[in-house]
Amino acid sequence: MLALRRATLRTNLCLRTTSRSSLRPSLRLLTTSSAQTDRVSPHLLIFGALLTPRPFRQDTITRLLYSIGTKREVERYLRIFSASSHPSQPAKFAVIKVGGAVLEQLDELALSLSFLYRVGLYPVVLHGAGPQLNEIIESEGVTPDYIDGIRITDPRTLNIARRVFLEENLKLVTALEKLGTRARPITSGVFTADYLDKDKYGLVGKITRVDKRPLEASIRAGALPILTSLAESTEGQILNVNADIAAGELAKELEPLKIVYLNEKGGLFHGVTGDRLDVINLDEEYNSLMKEPWVKYGTKLKLREIKELLDHLPRTSSVAIIRADSLQKELFTDSGDGTLIRRGYKLFKHPSIEAVGPDRIRQVIHDRDPEVQHGTQSVSGVLSDLKKTPYTIYGDEPFDVVAIVSHPPGEVPVMTKFLPSRSGVLNSVTDNVFNSIKKDHRKLLWTAPADDENRAWHFERADGSFTRAGKSLFWYGIQDVNEVEKVVKEMEEKGRIERSYLPVGPSVPPHRRPDPPSGVRPFSTYSRAPPQEISHRGTRGYATAAEASSTGTEPKKVALIGARGYTGQALISLFDSHPHLSLSHVSSRQLVGRPLDGYTKSSIVYEDLTTADVEAMEKEGAVDAWVMALPNGVCKPFIDAIDKGARGSISGKRAGVVVDLSADHRFEKEWTYGLPELYSRTALKLSTRISNPGCYATSMQLLLAPLLPYMDLRAPPTVFGVSGYSGAGTIAGQNDSDGRPTTAPKVPPDTLAGGIRPYSLTDHIHEREASVHLSSLLTSSPTSSSLPVSGLDVETGPSAEDAIVNSGNPLQVAFIPVVAPWFSGIISTASVPLKDNVKLTARDVKDLFEKKYERERGVKILSKTPEITDVMNQHGWVFGGVQAHSSGRRVVVVGGLDNLLKGAATQCLQNLNLALGYDEFCGISL
């Protein structure tokens, strides 16, 4: 700490005698390549950021971060974190809980938080003050008392606690302000609580409500919110709340990308061996950990509260426990730091395909095996080869990683298949499965394509390797290269590996780093959607054409919740004409008890389904699917009820498929985004939770996707969307003559006086939706363009990702919505700037769209500019009206759809058909 203060003093002295221009050479010393700065202290990085003149700050900070991670890692996380907070929800980046002991290291803590502030990131910071409180209480002759890790709090203790919390809060805010970081003390008004157990714990609270408005107001004002864990009862009584518990409740409310607990030790440590616990997978380890004699008091409470928190959040969420000076490494590198706690999944290993499930194994091999995808091997061939030797299948419950190890008696085992999804890679499931294999086999050989994007992972886990003919052979447990050559020769003779690896040659892994990380680590709750691999939990992939249609004909039942609006009425009409789907329940509070009009298959009366009704129906398997046609922010209680019912199911049926037409789940990784023309139909077939895209967002994505490889990401496209007034939704109207409630348009056409009305000129939710999901296609498009464009072959895929990384931001579509006086139908016009050295003609653009959508039954390409009559009452999407600027550097394209059909109800039915095993367009008349 003394050395740190000396460094500060020296720097301040230099600044007093040095001009701004002469500062730049010294700054260059701090912004060299990562190879030169591997040993740079985190504090030196932070000082570099704090001292950088404002005009150069963002670029310099980014370069400083290269010393702790690769350029791709740093820029990817900066991009993700920067895009995480929308003006309507500015507190989505991170919740950082600061332990009381960390407050003793105030300078390090303030520097780390200030660094984030300089990058433009605003975490919500909540601190404890346990050690400080104990010190004062003990000095006054009171011995701290705990039950189950919870401090017993009497009035005297609470009075001291309040004083200590306020003092420590002010110290941290002051330290931040001295570094030029705006911070706002928030010591009340966020947490409302009831007594946890007044007789047992005294003045200790159980949080019942979190008000995030003070936090969001602080961030909007450009200040870091700094909270204490004190709460108030509804009567105004201040209550003490454990800081870990308060941080957990805060995270449940905010659902941030990162959840970080700072402690002085930098993680959790084994009570016997003293080793740091790098990763805790709660599903596998929680019960055994809680039985360990060294897990007690605060540690036991912390683990219990973290488990409860993660049970509430998406399974991809995690909590990192680190030191304050490791914050940058945790946030901006894959390897992270400290202890990572996540729910994880239980692992399995089975000696036969039948024990795992033949259909699931076939699907994984079909979707992920590169040899199957390249046509050099078939799924049936892979399964046939398995039978030649004894084998074991390893994996995790959601099949994010599947590995197959062949192990004839007396021979070295060979891992014949290692098939991770992108989610499996990002969440380190690969490490868990591989470690399970290592426990069973002291020696192992395996192969991987030489161009495998995760090649470094293989090198780090191998003792040796050899690359030839486009493949790399890896091994561990064999130290003598002659033994390796002997083993490989025997295996080639028996046909267990290909005849391409001899002579083996040197066994030095060319890409092994001096200090390899312990494993790739994910960031917390975000969610960047995996591009290619498919898992049953709803990851997305890149699809250029329709896949083979299902031919199921089994009758199935659907419940529709929210049937009163325009979209609900369109759905009722579609279900009425569907040959296999029938409505069994229709819920509307306003129309309860009245007959359902427009449905002829059976007589149905509107119900007012409660969450208890929904839970019971799901538990009993009363319906096969649920459609949520509710306003934004309303359907969560129903989803929770369905999830609860599915967990207690007594029907033996598959969990009910849910399609949500609101915007509530369009950014959640656990839900499959349902735009079949652009994203994987296989994912939809396997999913039970589907988010239906927005109407404008659907049209924008279909309009821009074919042009993604050619876009200038520095000058993103602008889309002008004009929609009929039904797109604005409905409000309650006057009752009809029979007393039946009616609906009326929110924007009556007569108020438009025959004209149009722009609205939500920036930050429309469909703008964000289109930007987020189109950005995922930039990293999952084909590796090169198969269509020469104006004599120029434009590289796509990796180059597109590089372009977006270099830009520092994901694709940001600019969108201007307009409401018009016709009833339904959207016309979208996009102006798209092109990359440098790329010129497109109108014919080139039309060829791109024809090639992209040539096998899509729901897409129609016109030879003219679409008009509203071309899209109104149509179930598909229409494209036309191509024009290229005379420079060839900008193109304008036009597309359209009916906002109530392809923009809502028809798309919902496409998704339901795929998820329930029917032909995608069953019941849809194109």
N, C-alpha and C positions, 0 to 999 in steps of 0.2 A: 504494500500500500504506500510505503514511504517512497519507493522507487517511482510509483505511479504519480504521486504528487510532485516529485522532482521533474518528471517528464512534463507535467503540466506547466510547472514554473518555467522550465527551459523554453517551452513552446510559446508561452505568453511573452517572455522576454524577447524572443525572436520576432514575434508579431509586432512588438512595439517599435522595432528598429528596421523592419523590412517592409518594402512596398508590396502592393498587391501583385504586381507583375513579377517581382522576384520570388514570390511564394510558389509560382507554378513549377519551377524545377524541383523544389523539395517535394511538392505533391506528386511529381512523376515518380519519385522514389517509392511512393506508397501505392502506385498503380501499375506496377510491373506485372508480368505474367505470373500465373499461379506457380509455375515451376520455380520462380525466384522467391516466392513469398510463402512457401509451405510452412515456414516456422514463424510467420508473423503473429504476434500476440493479438487476440481479439480486441484488446484495448487500443492497440496501435491502429487497428482498422477503424475503430470508433473515433479516435482522435482525428484520423484523416478525414472522416466524414464531417466532423464538427468544424474543422478548420477550412474546409473547402469553400471557396467563394461561391455564392449562390448560383451564378450563371453556369458553373461547371459541376454542380453538386451531384445531379442524378447520374451522369456518366461516370464520375469518379467513384461514387458509392458502389455502383455496379462492378466496376473494375476491382475495387477493394474486396468485394465478396468473392472474386475468383480465387482468392488465396485459400478459401476454406472449402470450395467445391468447384466442380467443372462449370464452364460457361453455360452449358445447356441446363444443368441443374439450377443454377442461380437465376438465370433469366426465365426459366419455366416457372419457378416458384414466385418470383417477382410478378410475373404476368398473372398467375392464378390469384395471388393475394390481392393485387391491385384491382382485379375485376370482381373480387368477392363482395364488396360493399356497394350496394345500390343506394342512391340518395334516400330512398324510402326505408332502407334498412342498413344504416351505416355501421352497425356494430357487429358485422358478420365475420370480421377477420379472425380475432383471437380473444379468448379469455385467459388471462395470466394470473394465477394465484401465487402470491408472494408469501412464503413462510416468514414467521417473525424473526427467525435466526438470520434470514437473508437481509432483513432491514439493518442488521449490524454491518453489512457490507454495502452501505448506502451508495458509495461512489460507483462501484461496479454495476449495481442495479440501475442507477440513474443513467449511466453511460449506455447500457444495453437498451434501455427503453428509448433513450434519445436517438439512438441509431435508427430504430424503427420509425420514429417520428420524421427523421430526415429522409427516409425512403418514401414517406407518404402513407405509412401504415399506422392505424390507430387501434391498438389493443385496448380492451377493457381490463383494467388492473384492479385486483382485489387483494388486500393484504390482511394478515393476521398480526398478532403481537403477543404470542404466548410467552416467550422467554422474558420479554420486557415486563409483562404483567406479573410473572412469577417472581422476578427479582424485587419488584416493589412490594408485592404482597408479603414475601418472606422477610423483607426488611422491616415490615410493620408487625412482625411476629405471627403471621397467619400462614399456616401450611396449606398449599394448594391441594385440593381433594378432587379425585376423578372417579366416575363410575362409567365403565365401558368406554373409556377414552374421552368422556364428556366432563368438562369442568363444572363442579358444583358451584353455583353462583348465588350468593346471598346479596342483600342490598349494598353492603360495604364493598364486596368484591366487584359488583357491577359499577359502582361509583368510580372505583379505581380503574376498572377496565375502560370505561367511557373516556376518562381523562387520558389514559395511555393510548387508546386508539386515535384520539384526536391529535395528540402530540406526534405520534409516528406518521400519521397521514400528512400532517403539515410539514414534517421533515422531508418526506419523499417529494411532495409537491414543490417545496422550496429548492431542493437539489435539482430537480428537473428544470425549474425556471432559470436557475443559474446557468444552465447549459443552453439556454435559449429555446427550451422545449416548453410549449404551453401545456399546462396541466390544470385540471379543475378538481378540487377536493369535493367529494360527495360522501358525506358522513351520515346521511339519513334520506328517507324518502324512496328508497329502492325496494327494501325488503319489508313485507308485512308478515307477521308471525303470530301463532298461538303459543301458549305454554306447551313445552314438550311433555313435561310431567312435573307440575309445580311442587308436589310433595317430595318427589325423588331428587330433582335436579335444581329446584329453585327457579331463579329468573333466567331460564334458558328457553330459547324459542325454537319452534318448528316452523319453517318458512311455508306460508300458504299462498303467497303472491309475490311476483317480481314485476316491478314497474320499470320498464326499460327506457321510458321517455327521458329521464334526466341524463342517462348515458348517451342516448342518441343526440340530445341537444348539445351536450359537451363536444361530441365529435363533429357535429355540423358547424360548431363555432371554432373548430380547429384546435381543440384541446384534448389531451388524454384524460379520460375519466379515471380517477383514483378513489376506490371505494374502501370502506371498512365493512366488517361483517356484522355490525349492529343492526338490529331490526326493531320495529315498533309493532305493538299489538294494535288492534282496532280501537282500543281505549286510550292509546297514546303511551303505554308503558314500554320503556326501552327494554329489550331482551337481548341477551348474549347468544350468539349463534357461532358454532364452530366454523372457522374460515373455510375448511375443506368442503363442508356441507353447503355453505353459502355459495362457493364457487361452482359446485355441482348444480345447484338450483339455477344459478345464473346461466350456466352453459345449456341447461335444458330449455330455458326460455329463448336464448339467442341462437342456439345451434350454430356455433362458429366453425370456421374451417380448422382452427387449432385450439386445443385445450392444453395448457402448459402449467404445471405446478413447479415453482422454483423452491428448492431447498438447499441448505448449505453443503450437503453431501454429494449432490449431483445424481441422485437416484435412490433406489431401494437396494439394500444389501442383505445377503444371506447371513442370518444370525449366528451360524456356526463356522462357515468357511470364510466369511468376510468378503466374499466375492460380490461384485455388483451384479444385480439381476438385469440383464440387457433387455429382455422381452418377457412379459407375462401374458400368456394366453388364458384368459379367465375361464373359458369353457373347459379347458383341459386341466388347469392348475388351481383354480380358486379353492375348491373344497379341501384339497390336500394342504395348500398353503395356510388356510385358516386353522388347521389342526396343529401346525408347527408350534412348538413351545416358545420360540423366539418371536412369533408374530403376536404382539399384544399391544394394549393401550392405543396410542395414536396410530401405529402402523395398521393395526387391525381395523380401526375405525376408518382410516384412509382407504384401505382396500375395499371395505364394505361400501363406502360411499361412492367410490369410483365404479364399482360394479353396478350399483344402482343407477348411476349416471349413464353408463354405457348401455345398460339394458333399455334405457329410455330413448337413446339416440340410434341412428342407423348403424348397422353392424360394422360398417367401414370406419366408424369413429374410433378415436384412440385418445389416450392421455399420456403426455410425456412428462416425466419428472426429471428435472435437470438443474444445473447450477445457473446462476444469472449470467456468468460470462460465457456460457455455452448456448445462449439463446440464438445467436446468428447461425451456428452450425445446425441446431435443431430445425430451424425454420427454412434454411436455404440449401440443405443438402439432403440427398437420399439416405445417407447413412445415419444422420441424426446424432443424438447424444443421450446419455443418461439411461433411464429405464422407460421403456415404452409398454404401456398397459392397454390391451385390447381384448375384445370378446373372443375373437378368433373362432375357429370351428374345430370340432373334434376330428381327429385323423382316423383313418381306417386302413386296414390291410387285409386282403382276402386272397385265398389261393385259387379262385376261379372267377370267371366272368359271371357265372350264374349268381354267385354270392353278392356281387356288386350291382348287377342289373344289366342285362345285355343291351337293352335299348339305350341306356345312358352312356355306356361305353362306346357303342357305335356312333352316337351323336358327337361325343367328344373327339373321337378319332376323325370323323368326317369334317368337323369344324376346325380342328387345330393341327392335325398331322401334316407337316409340309410336304411329305412324300405323296400323301393322298391328294392334297391340293394341287400338286404339280403333275398328277396323273401317272407317277412312276409306281404307285402301289394303290391297291383298292382296299376299302374297309374290310371286305371279306377275306382278302389276302392277308391282312394284318392279323385278323382273328384266327385264320388257319395256321399261320406261323406260330402263334402262341402255343398251340397244342403239341408242338414238337418237343418241348422240354417243360419240366416243372417251372412254374412262375408264380409271382406274387404281384398283386395290384395294390399300389399305395395311393392315397389321396386324402382329400378333406371332404366334409359332408356336402358342400355345394358344388364339388367337382371343379373348383377353381384351379386345382393342380391334380393331374393324374399321371402316375409313373408306373411302368411295368418292368419288373426285373426278372430275367430268366436265370435260373440257378440249378443246372443239373448237378447231381451229387459228384463231389470230387473235382469240380471245375470252378474257375473264377466266374462269379456272377457278371452278367451284362445287363445294364439298364437299356432295354430296347426302345422304350418310349418314355419321353419326359415332355408332357403336354400341359403347359400352364396357360391360363387366360391372362390378359393384361392385368386384370384385378388381382390374380394370384401373384404376379410379379410385384406390383406396387405395394401389396400388403404383406410381402415376405412369406406368403404361404409356401413358396418354392423352398425356402430355407427349412421350414418345419418338416415338409415331406422328405426332403433330402436327408435331414438329420435322422428321421425315422428309418430311412434306408441304411444309413451308416451304422445305426445301432445293431442292425441285423447282419450286416456284411462288412467284414474287415477289409476286403478287397472288392474293387468294382471297376468295370470298364463301361464307357458309354460314348456315343458319338453325337455331334451336332453340326448343322450346316456351317460352313466357314463364314457365311454372311449373316449368321444369327444375330439379331439385334441385342440379345442378352449374352453375347459371347464372353464378355468379361466375367459374368457370373460363373460360367463353367471353368474358366481359367483359375479363378480364385478358390475353387473347391477341388481342384485337381493337383496331384503331385507331379504330373507330367502330361505332355500332349504331343500330338503330331498331326500336321495338316497336309492333306493331299487330295487332289481330284474334287475340290469343292467341299470337303468334309474334314472335320477335326475329330481325332480320336483322343479321348481323355481317360485318365486312370488315377486312382488313389490306392494306397496300401501296397504298391509295388515300387521298390526303390532302385532296383537294378534294371538298367535298360535291356540287358541281355534276357532277363526273365520276362520283361514285357514283350520282347520280340518272339520269345518262345511261346508265350501265351497267345499272342496274336496269330502266330502261324498255326497253332493247334485249332484255334477258333475258325480261321479261314478254311482249314481242311474240313471242319465239321459244318461249315455253312452258317456259323453263328454270327459272323460279321463279314462285310464285303471284302473282296480281294483287292484292296487298294491302299493298304496301310503299311506294307513292308517295302523297303527296310524302314524301321521305325525312326532311327536317327536320334538326335539329341532330345532330352526330356525336359528342357527348361521352358516353362510356360512364358511365351514372349510378352504377354500382357499383364503378368502378375505385378502388382504394385508393391513398393517396399512395405507399406503399412496397409494391407487390404482391410476395408471396412468389414464389420461383422455381418453385414447384410443390408440389403436395400430396405429402406423404411418409408412408409407412406406419410403424407400429411394427413391431418385429422379428418374433418367431416366433408370435405369437398368431394366436389365431386366432379372431376373431369371424366367424362364417359369413356370407357375403354373402346378403342376403335374397331378391332377386328374380331377378337375372341368372344365366344358366346358362353354365358353361364345362365343357369336357371333363375338367377336373381335379377335379370333385367339389364345386362350390359348391352351396348349397342355396337353394331358393325356397319361396314360400308357395303351397300348392295346396289348394283347397277341394273338389275333386272329382277323380274318376279321369279321366285323359286317355284318348284313343282307344287301344284295345288293339292290340298288335302281333299279327300272324297268322303269325309264322315257324313252320316245321315241320321245319327242318333238324335231323337228329340231332346231338347234341353230348355230349362226355364230361366227367365231373367226377371230380376226385380229392378224397377226404375224409381229412383229417389230424386224428386224434383221434376215433376212432369208438367208443370204449369206454363213454362215459358215457350218461346218459339222453338227452341231446340228440342225440348221435351215432346212437343207436338210432332215435329219431324221424325223423331225416333219412334213414336207410337205408330206412325204410318209405315215406317220401314219394317218394324216387327210384325205388323199386320200382314205384310206380303212375304215374310220369310218362311221358307218351307219347313224349317226345323226348329226355329226358336219361337218360344211363346212367352208372352208377358204373364207372370203369375201374381205380381204385386206392383202396384203403382202408388207412390206416396206423395201427398201434397196436403199441407196443413189447411190451406184455404178451401180445398175441394173435398175434404174428408166426408165420406158417406154418399157422395154423388157418383153416378155412373160414369165410366170412362167413354167419352165420345171418340169415334174414328177408329175403333178397334172391333173387328167383327169375328175373331176366332172364338171368343168366349165372352161371357158377361163379367166385367171386372168393375169393382167399386173402389174409388179412391180411399186409401188408408192414411193414417198419420203414424208412420212407423217410428217408434222410439229406438234409441240405441239398444235398450234391453231386448226389444223385438228383433232387431237386426242380429244381435249376438246369438239369440236363441235359434233363429233361422239358419245362421251359418253353422252353428253347432250341430243342428239336425240335418244339414245338407238339403234344406228346403229348396234352394235355387242353385243353379250352376254358375250364374254370373250376376254381377251388380253393376248398374250404370249410375254414376253420380252426376246428375245434371243440375248441380247446385251453384250458387254464386261463389266467387273466390273467398277462401277463408272459412267456409262453413262445414266442409265435409269431414274434417278430422275426427270428430267424435264417432261418426259412423264407421270410418276406416278402423279406428281403434277397436270398436265393437266387433267388426268382422275379424280382425286379427285375433281378438280374444276368443271368439267363437271357434275359429279355426284351430287354435291350440287345444281347445277342449272338445274337438269334434268326436261325435259318437256314430257318425254315418259311414265312416270308412271311405268316403269320397275324397277326391282331390279338392284342395281348398278352392273356394269360389274365386273366379276371375273378377277383378274390379277394373273398370275403365272410368277414370275421373276426367270429366270434361272441363273442370276448372283449371286454373293456373297453379294450384297448390303444390303439385308434385312434378312439374315439368323440369325442375332443376335438381331432382333428387336421384342419386345413383341407384337407389334401391328400386326405382320404378323404371320400366321400359318406356322409352319415348316412342309413341306410336305413329310414325310417318313411314309407312311400309315402302314407298317408292325410293326413299333415300337411306333408310337404316334397316338393319337385318330383320328379315321376316322370321328367321329361325329363332331369334330372341323373343319375338312376339309369340311364337308357337309355344315356347317354354315358360312364358311369364304368366304370373297371376296378378300382377300389379302394373297397369298400363296407364300412362298419362297421355291424354288426347291433346295434340297440339292446338294452339290457337288458330283462328281463321286467317288473320293477316300473316302470322308466322308461317303457316303452311304454304301460302302462296309465295311469300318471300323466299323461303328455302328452296322450293322447287324452281323458282325463277333464277336463283343465283348459283345453285349447286354446280351446273355444268361449266360455269365460268370460273370457279374457284382457282384452278391451277394457273389462270392467266391474269388474275386480279392484281392490281397494285395495292398492296396492303397498307401502304403509307397514305393512300387516298381512298378510303373505303367507299363502297357503293352507297348510293342514295335511292331509296324506294319511296315513291309517292303512291299511297293506297287510298282508293275511293270505295266506300262501302255503302250499301243500302242501310236505311235507318233501323232495320231489324238487328243489325250488329251491335247497336247500343243497348239492346236488352229491353226488358219490360218493367212496368210498375203496376200496382194494383189499380184496376179501373172501377167503373161503377158496376154494381150488381145488375144483372139483366132482369127481365120482367118476372122470371121465376125465382129471383133472389140468388141466382148462381153468381159467384164472384167471376169477374172477367179481368183480362189484362189489357194494358194500353202501352204503346211504345214510349220509351223514355224520351225519345226525340220525335215528336209528331211531325209528319212531313210538312204540314201547313206552316210550321214555325220556320221552315227553311226558305219559304217564299220562292220556291222553284230553283233555288241556288244550292250551293254546297257550303259546309261549315268545317274548317280545319279545327282540330282539337288535339290535346296532349302532344304538343309540338316537339317535345323532347322526352326521353325516358319512358316512352310507352312500353308496357311490359312485353309486348310482342317484339319490340326492337331488341330488347335484351335476349329474349328467347331465341330469335333467329340468329343473333350473333353468337351465343354460346354453342348452339348445336351445329351451326355451320363451321365454327372453328374446329370442332372435333373431326370434321371431314378433311381438314387441311393436313392432318397427320395420318389419315387412313386411306387416302386416294391412291390410285395405281402408281407404281414407281416411275413410269414414264408415259408420255403421251403417245398413243398409237395413231393419232390423227395429225399429219403435218398441217400446220397452220401458216398460210402465206409463205410456204417454203421454209418455215422454221419449226423444228421439233422442240417443243417446250417441255422441259423436265418438270414433273409435278411430284407430289408426295413429299419426299425428304426436303426438296428445295423449298417447297411451300412452307414446311415447318420451319426451316432455317429463316425464311423471310419473316415469318410471324415472330420468331424469337428475336431476330435482329431489330424488328420494329418495336419490341418491348411491350406489345399489347396483342391480345387476340383480335380476331376480326371484329370490327365494330360497324355494324350496319346502321346507317342513318335512315330513320323512318319518319314520315309525316303522314298521319292518318286524317282522312276527311270523311264526313258523313254526307250522304246525298239523299234526295227525296224519293228514290225508288225503294221497294221493299227489301229485296235481297240481291246479293251479288257483289263481288269485289273485283275491281280492275286494278292491278298493280303494275306500275311502270318503274323500271330500275335503270339508273344511269351508272355505268360501271367503268371506272378508269382501269387501264391495263398496265401491266408491267413494262418497264423500260425494254426497248428492243423487241417488243411484241406488237404486231399489227394484225388485226382481224378484219376481214370483210364480212358483210352481212351473210354471205353464203357460208363462210367458215363457222359463224355463230350458229346458223341453222343446222349445219352438219353436226355440231357439238350436241345440240339438243336432240336431234333425231337419233344420234348414236346412244346418247344417255338413256333416252326413254323409249327405245325402239320396241321393247318387249313389255312395256307397261300398259296394261289394258285400261287403266283409268286416266291416261294422259292423251290429249288430242292436240296435234300440232297443225295449226291453220296456216294458210298462205296469205292471210290478211291480219290486220291488227284486230284483236278480239274486241268485241263490243259487249255491252251488258246483256244483250239478248242471247249471246253465245254461252253465257255462264249461268244465267238465272234458271233455276230448277234443274240444273245438271248435276250429276253425281261425281264427275271427274274434274280434272284441272285442264285448262286450255292455255296454249302458248301460241304466240305469233307476233307480228309487228316488229321485226328485227330491223335495226338501223345502225350502221357504223359511221362514226364521225369521219370527216374527210381526211383527218390525220391518221386514222386507223388506230388511235390510242385510246378511244373511248367508244363503248357500244351502249345502245339503249334497247331494252327488251321489254315485252309486255306479256303478262299472263293474268289469268283470272279464275275464280271459282265462286260457287254459291256458298256464302258464309254459313248458312244453316245446314248444308249438305256436306260437300267435301271439306268445308271448314269446320264441321262439327259432327252432325249425325251420321253421315255416310262414312266418314273416317272412323267414327266410333264402331260402326258395324263391321268395317274392314278388320279392325283390330280384334273385335270379338270373334269374328269368323276364324281368324288365324289361331287365336288362343284356344278356341273350342274345337278345333280340328275340322272345320268346314272349308270349302273353297272360299278364297278371300272375297269374292264378289257374289257369294250366295245371297239371294234376296235383294241384290242391287241391280237395277236395270240401267245399263250404260247406253 
